[in-house]
Protein backbone atom coordinates (compact mmCIF):
# COMPACT_ATOMS: atom_id res chain seq x y z
CA UNK A 1 0.00 0.00 0.00
CA UNK A 2 1.32 3.46 -0.88
CA UNK A 3 1.70 6.03 1.87
CA UNK A 4 -1.04 8.15 0.26
CA UNK A 5 -3.45 5.20 0.40
CA UNK A 6 -2.45 4.53 4.01
CA UNK A 7 -3.20 8.13 4.99
CA UNK A 8 -6.56 7.87 3.19
CA UNK A 9 -7.31 4.65 5.10
CA UNK A 10 -6.65 6.33 8.44
CA UNK A 11 -8.87 9.23 7.43
CA UNK A 12 -11.69 6.92 6.40
CA UNK A 13 -11.41 5.05 9.70
CA UNK A 14 -11.29 8.36 11.58
CA UNK A 15 -8.06 7.27 13.27
CA UNK A 16 -5.13 9.54 14.01
CA UNK A 17 -1.63 8.70 12.85
CA UNK A 18 1.79 10.08 12.02
CA UNK A 19 3.52 10.50 8.65
CA UNK A 20 7.24 9.79 9.02
CA UNK A 21 9.57 11.05 6.27
CA UNK A 22 13.31 10.74 5.83
CA UNK A 23 14.10 14.45 5.56
CA UNK A 24 17.87 14.44 4.96
CA UNK A 25 20.62 11.87 4.50
CA UNK A 26 24.36 12.48 4.81
CA UNK A 27 26.62 9.59 3.98
CA UNK A 28 25.31 6.02 3.85
CA UNK A 29 21.80 5.18 5.11
CA UNK A 30 19.23 2.39 4.56
CA UNK A 31 16.81 4.66 2.65
CA UNK A 32 17.05 7.83 0.63
CA UNK A 33 15.56 11.20 1.52
CA UNK A 34 11.83 11.22 0.86
CA UNK A 35 11.19 7.63 2.01
CA UNK A 36 7.97 7.49 4.01
CA UNK A 37 6.32 5.47 6.73
CA UNK A 38 2.76 5.88 8.00
CA UNK A 39 2.19 4.93 11.63
CA UNK A 40 -1.21 4.16 13.10
CA UNK A 41 -2.04 3.11 16.62
CA UNK A 42 -1.73 -0.59 15.79
CA UNK A 43 -0.46 -0.75 12.20
CA UNK A 44 2.30 0.70 10.02
CA UNK A 45 2.61 1.06 6.26
CA UNK A 46 5.81 1.61 4.29
CA UNK A 47 9.36 1.79 5.62
CA UNK A 48 12.15 4.27 6.29
CA UNK A 49 14.76 1.52 6.37
CA UNK A 50 14.05 -0.67 9.35
CA UNK A 51 16.40 -1.09 12.29
CA UNK A 52 16.77 1.33 15.17
CA UNK A 53 15.78 4.43 13.18
CA UNK A 54 12.43 3.00 12.17
CA UNK A 55 11.72 1.42 15.55
CA UNK A 56 12.46 4.64 17.46
CA UNK A 57 10.37 6.64 14.98
CA UNK A 58 7.43 4.27 15.45
CA UNK A 59 7.73 4.47 19.24
CA UNK A 60 7.78 8.26 19.13
CA UNK A 61 4.95 8.39 16.59
CA UNK A 62 2.70 6.37 18.89
CA UNK A 63 3.53 8.67 21.78
CA UNK A 64 2.42 11.55 19.55
CA UNK A 65 -0.81 9.75 18.65
CA UNK A 66 -1.59 9.50 22.37
CA UNK A 67 -0.78 13.19 23.00
CA UNK A 68 -3.49 15.84 23.16
CA UNK A 69 -2.01 18.32 20.67
CA UNK A 70 1.10 16.88 19.04
CA UNK A 71 3.39 19.10 16.99
CA UNK A 72 5.68 18.06 14.09
CA UNK A 73 9.10 16.88 15.23
CA UNK A 74 12.50 16.42 13.60
CA UNK A 75 14.65 13.56 14.92
CA UNK A 76 18.36 13.10 14.20
CA UNK A 77 20.13 9.73 14.05
CA UNK A 78 23.82 8.92 13.76
CA UNK A 79 24.33 5.53 12.14
CA UNK A 80 27.53 4.25 13.70
CA UNK A 81 28.58 1.65 16.25
CA UNK A 82 29.52 4.27 18.85
CA UNK A 83 25.92 5.29 19.48
CA UNK A 84 23.85 3.51 22.12
CA UNK A 85 20.54 2.66 20.52
CA UNK A 86 17.29 1.47 22.01
CA UNK A 87 16.67 -1.07 19.27
CA UNK A 88 20.12 -2.30 18.21
CA UNK A 89 23.10 -0.95 16.28
CA UNK A 90 22.98 0.58 12.80
CA UNK A 91 26.49 1.24 11.50
CA UNK A 92 25.88 2.38 7.94
CA UNK A 93 28.16 5.32 8.65
CA UNK A 94 25.85 8.19 7.75
CA UNK A 95 23.43 10.49 9.55
CA UNK A 96 19.71 10.75 9.00
CA UNK A 97 17.06 13.28 10.00
CA UNK A 98 13.45 12.12 10.17
CA UNK A 99 10.37 14.36 10.17
CA UNK A 100 7.30 13.20 12.09
CA UNK A 101 4.04 14.94 11.11
CA UNK A 102 0.85 14.28 13.09
CA UNK A 103 -2.21 13.18 11.10
CA UNK A 104 -5.12 14.13 13.35
CA UNK A 105 -8.64 12.85 12.91
CA UNK A 106 -10.28 15.18 10.41
CA UNK A 107 -13.20 17.16 11.81
CA UNK A 108 -16.69 16.72 10.40
CA UNK A 109 -19.56 19.17 9.96
CA UNK A 110 -23.12 18.36 8.90
CA UNK A 111 -25.38 21.06 7.47
CA UNK A 112 -29.04 20.12 7.57
CA UNK A 113 -30.71 22.39 5.03
CA UNK A 114 -28.78 23.57 1.99
CA UNK A 115 -30.92 26.57 1.11
CA UNK A 116 -29.57 30.09 0.60
CA UNK A 117 -27.67 30.24 3.90
CA UNK A 118 -26.74 26.56 3.88
CA UNK A 119 -25.17 26.74 0.44
CA UNK A 120 -23.21 29.90 1.29
CA UNK A 121 -22.02 28.22 4.48
CA UNK A 122 -21.03 25.10 2.54
CA UNK A 123 -18.98 27.24 0.14
CA UNK A 124 -16.98 28.65 3.05
CA UNK A 125 -16.52 25.43 5.02
CA UNK A 126 -15.59 23.55 1.85
CA UNK A 127 -12.30 25.49 1.91
CA UNK A 128 -11.35 23.73 5.16
CA UNK A 129 -9.83 20.25 5.47
CA UNK A 130 -12.84 18.46 6.93
CA UNK A 131 -15.61 16.03 6.08
CA UNK A 132 -18.60 18.13 5.06
CA UNK A 133 -22.04 16.48 5.03
CA UNK A 134 -24.88 18.24 3.23
CA UNK A 135 -28.39 16.99 3.96
CA UNK A 136 -31.70 18.13 2.48
CA UNK A 137 -35.13 16.66 1.79
CA UNK A 138 -35.46 18.59 -1.49
CA UNK A 139 -33.83 16.93 -4.49
CA UNK A 140 -33.76 20.16 -6.52
CA UNK A 141 -31.57 21.75 -3.82
CA UNK A 142 -28.92 19.04 -4.20
CA UNK A 143 -28.53 18.95 -7.98
CA UNK A 144 -25.03 18.73 -9.44
CA UNK A 145 -25.55 22.08 -11.15
CA UNK A 146 -26.39 23.86 -7.91
CA UNK A 147 -23.56 22.23 -5.97
CA UNK A 148 -21.04 22.85 -8.74
CA UNK A 149 -19.77 25.82 -6.72
CA UNK A 150 -18.17 23.22 -4.43
CA UNK A 151 -16.26 21.50 -7.25
CA UNK A 152 -12.89 22.81 -6.04
CA UNK A 153 -13.54 21.95 -2.40
CA UNK A 154 -10.67 21.10 -0.10
CA UNK A 155 -13.15 19.29 2.14
CA UNK A 156 -14.51 15.88 1.31
CA UNK A 157 -18.17 16.65 0.52
CA UNK A 158 -20.85 14.03 1.19
CA UNK A 159 -24.36 14.72 -0.13
CA UNK A 160 -27.41 13.08 1.48
CA UNK A 161 -30.86 13.35 -0.07
CA UNK A 162 -33.41 12.23 2.53
CA UNK A 163 -36.95 12.80 1.20
CA UNK A 164 -38.76 11.88 4.43
CA UNK A 165 -36.69 11.71 7.62
CA UNK A 166 -33.44 13.69 7.54
CA UNK A 167 -32.83 12.84 11.21
CA UNK A 168 -32.03 9.28 10.15
CA UNK A 169 -28.70 10.57 8.82
CA UNK A 170 -27.59 11.52 12.35
CA UNK A 171 -26.78 7.95 13.37
CA UNK A 172 -24.51 7.49 10.36
CA UNK A 173 -22.48 10.67 10.86
CA UNK A 174 -18.88 10.28 12.09
CA UNK A 175 -18.23 10.52 15.82
CA UNK A 176 -17.81 14.12 16.93
CA UNK A 177 -19.61 15.64 13.93
CA UNK A 178 -20.68 19.25 14.50
CA UNK A 179 -24.33 19.57 13.47
CA UNK A 180 -25.90 22.76 12.08
CA UNK A 181 -29.68 22.76 11.67
CA UNK A 182 -31.11 25.26 9.18
CA UNK A 183 -33.77 23.57 7.07
CA UNK A 184 -36.62 25.27 5.22
CA UNK A 185 -39.19 23.71 7.56
CA UNK A 186 -39.52 24.42 11.29
CA UNK A 187 -41.08 20.97 11.77
CA UNK A 188 -37.93 19.41 10.31
CA UNK A 189 -35.79 21.61 12.52
CA UNK A 190 -37.72 20.55 15.62
CA UNK A 191 -37.47 16.84 14.76
CA UNK A 192 -33.75 17.21 14.11
CA UNK A 193 -33.18 18.98 17.43
CA UNK A 194 -34.95 16.20 19.30
CA UNK A 195 -33.11 13.44 17.41
CA UNK A 196 -29.73 15.16 17.76
CA UNK A 197 -30.13 15.34 21.54
CA UNK A 198 -30.76 11.58 21.53
CA UNK A 199 -27.63 10.86 19.47
CA UNK A 200 -24.73 10.46 21.86
CA UNK A 201 -21.77 10.55 19.48
CA UNK A 202 -22.28 14.03 18.01
CA UNK A 203 -20.20 17.11 18.69
CA UNK A 204 -21.82 20.54 19.02
CA UNK A 205 -25.40 21.17 17.87
CA UNK A 206 -26.41 24.53 16.43
CA UNK A 207 -29.82 25.84 15.38
CA UNK A 208 -30.54 28.85 13.21
CA UNK A 209 -33.53 31.02 14.09
CA UNK A 210 -35.08 33.67 16.27
CA UNK A 211 -35.55 33.82 20.01
CA UNK A 212 -39.28 33.20 19.53
CA UNK A 213 -38.60 30.06 17.51
CA UNK A 214 -36.21 28.75 20.16
CA UNK A 215 -38.69 29.45 22.96
CA UNK A 216 -41.25 27.25 21.21
CA UNK A 217 -38.69 24.55 20.50
CA UNK A 218 -37.35 24.59 24.04
CA UNK A 219 -40.79 24.09 25.53
CA UNK A 220 -41.55 21.28 23.10
CA UNK A 221 -38.21 19.54 23.75
CA UNK A 222 -38.98 19.61 27.44
CA UNK A 223 -42.67 18.69 27.48
CA UNK A 224 -42.98 16.39 24.46
CA UNK A 225 -39.40 15.26 24.13
CA UNK A 226 -38.78 14.68 27.83
CA UNK A 227 -35.34 16.28 27.75
CA UNK A 228 -33.99 17.94 30.88
CA UNK A 229 -32.65 21.48 30.87
CA UNK A 230 -28.99 20.45 30.80
CA UNK A 231 -29.58 18.28 27.74
CA UNK A 232 -31.52 21.00 25.93
CA UNK A 233 -28.66 23.42 26.63
CA UNK A 234 -26.46 21.32 24.30
CA UNK A 235 -28.17 23.16 21.46
CA UNK A 236 -26.64 26.54 20.69
CA UNK A 237 -28.97 29.13 19.24
CA UNK A 238 -28.68 31.56 17.65
CA UNK A 239 -25.59 30.36 15.83
CA UNK A 240 -22.93 32.71 14.57
CA UNK A 241 -21.10 35.62 16.10
CA UNK A 242 -23.36 37.94 18.09
CA UNK A 243 -21.72 41.13 16.84
CA UNK A 244 -22.31 40.29 13.17
CA UNK A 245 -25.94 41.27 12.70
CA UNK A 246 -26.39 41.34 8.91
CA UNK A 247 -29.19 39.20 7.49
CA UNK A 248 -27.90 38.54 3.99
CA UNK A 249 -27.29 34.79 3.45
CA UNK A 250 -23.58 35.31 2.75
CA UNK A 251 -23.18 37.46 5.86
CA UNK A 252 -24.95 34.93 8.06
CA UNK A 253 -22.80 32.18 6.55
CA UNK A 254 -19.57 34.04 7.33
CA UNK A 255 -20.75 34.55 10.91
CA UNK A 256 -21.72 30.90 11.38
CA UNK A 257 -18.51 29.61 9.76
CA UNK A 258 -16.42 31.83 12.05
CA UNK A 259 -18.32 30.46 15.04
CA UNK A 260 -17.67 26.87 13.89
CA UNK A 261 -13.96 27.56 13.45
CA UNK A 262 -13.84 29.15 16.89
CA UNK A 263 -15.39 25.94 18.27
CA UNK A 264 -12.61 23.99 16.53
CA UNK A 265 -9.95 26.24 18.05
CA UNK A 266 -11.45 25.73 21.49
CA UNK A 267 -11.00 22.00 21.03
CA UNK A 268 -14.71 21.15 21.29
CA UNK A 269 -14.45 18.08 19.07
C-alpha positions, 0 to 999 in steps of 0.5 A: 500500500502506498503512503497516500493510500495509508493516509486515506485509510486512516482518514476513512477510519477516523483514526489519528496517525503520524507521517514519518519522512526521511528528511535528509541523509548524509553519507550512507543510510538504509533509505534515501531522503523522501522515504515514508512510513505511515504509523497508526495506533496498531499498524504501520505502512511503508518503511524508512529503512528498518532497524533502530531508526524506524523502531524509534520513529514508530515508538515516538509516533505512537507517543504523539498519537496519544498526546493531546495536541502533538506538533511536528518533530525532527529527529536526528540519528547517527548511524555508527557503532559508537551510538547507544541505541534502544533497538540495536546498532545501525552502523551504515556510517551516515546520519539521517534526519526524520520528520514526524508529522501528526495526522489528526482525525479530520473534523466533520460538519453536517449542514441540515438544510442547503438553502440560501444560507446553507449553500453559502455556508457550505462554500466557506466550510468547503475550503477547510480540510474536513468532512462536510455532510450536506443533507436536504429533503429537497432533491432540486436543492442538491442537484449537481448544477447547484452544488457545482460551486463546491467542485474545487472543495478542499473538504470531502463533501458528502451529499445526502438526499433524505426525502422523508426523515433527515434525522435518520442521517444523524446515526450514520455521521462520524463521531464528533460531527458538529451539526448545524440545523437550518432547514426550510421547515420548522417541523424538520428543525424541531425533529432534528433537534430532538433526534440530535439530543438523543444521538450520543456521538455528536459534537456541538449542535447549532440551530438557526432562528429567532428567540421566539422560535427557540422558545417554542422549541425549548418548551416542546423539547422539554414537554414532548421530548422529555429532555432535561434542561442540561440536555436541551442546553447542548443546542446553541442558538442563535448560531454565529457571532453575536456582533455580526448582525447582517441578514444577507445569506452570505453574511450569516454564513460568514458569521456561522462559519467563524463560530464553527472555526472558533469551536474547533480552536477551542477544542470542542471536538 
